[in-house]
Amino acid sequence: MGVPKRRVSHARQGDRRAHQALRLPSLEECPHCHEQKQSHHACLNCGYYGGRLAIELKKPSDETAG
């Protein structure tokens, strides 16, 4: 069975995990409504992608719970 001969230092452990950092998704401007959206995704504000309506968005209801 493979057993490590010495403990791995914090620096070597950090070097091994250096590529695992989280980063924010890259955003671009929607050409239709000019809101920020993710690249290669339909716009969540207007539903357009590639110059055409890709998803039909629901209108928010004006009813209030009470």
C-alpha positions in Angstrom: 0.0 0.0 0.0 1.3 3.5 -0.9 2.0 5.5 2.2 3.5 9.0 2.1 7.0 9.1 3.7 6.8 12.7 4.8 4.0 15.2 5.4 3.1 17.5 2.5 3.9 21.1 3.3 1.3 23.9 3.2 3.1 25.4 0.2 3.0 22.3 -1.9 -0.6 21.7 -0.9 -1.4 25.2 -2.0 0.5 24.7 -5.3 -1.6 21.6 -6.0 -4.9 23.5 -5.4 -3.9 26.7 -7.2 -6.1 26.1 -10.2 -9.2 25.4 -8.0 -10.0 29.1 -7.2 -13.5 30.3 -7.9 -14.1 33.3 -10.1 -17.1 35.3 -11.3 -18.6 34.5 -14.6 -17.7 36.8 -17.5 -20.5 39.1 -18.4 -21.3 41.0 -21.6 -23.9 43.5 -22.7 -27.2 42.2 -24.2 -27.5 43.7 -27.7 -31.3 43.9 -27.4 -31.9 45.4 -23.9 -28.3 46.4 -22.9 -28.4 44.6 -19.6 -25.5 42.5 -18.4 -25.8 38.8 -19.3 -23.6 35.7 -19.3 -21.8 34.9 -22.5 -23.5 32.3 -24.7 -26.7 32.4 -22.6 -30.1 33.9 -23.3 -30.7 37.2 -21.6 -32.6 36.8 -18.3 -34.1 40.3 -18.7 -35.6 40.2 -22.2 -35.2 36.5 -23.3 -33.2 37.2 -26.5 -30.3 35.2 -27.7 -28.6 35.6 -31.1 -30.9 38.3 -32.3 -34.2 36.4 -31.7 -36.5 35.6 -28.9 -35.2 32.4 -27.3 -37.2 32.1 -24.1 -40.7 33.4 -23.3 -40.5 35.3 -19.9 -43.4 35.4 -17.5 -44.7 38.9 -16.6 -44.6 39.6 -12.8 -48.2 39.7 -11.4 -49.4 42.8 -9.7 -51.3 40.9 -7.0 -50.1 41.2 -3.4 -50.5 38.5 -0.9 -52.7 39.5 2.0 
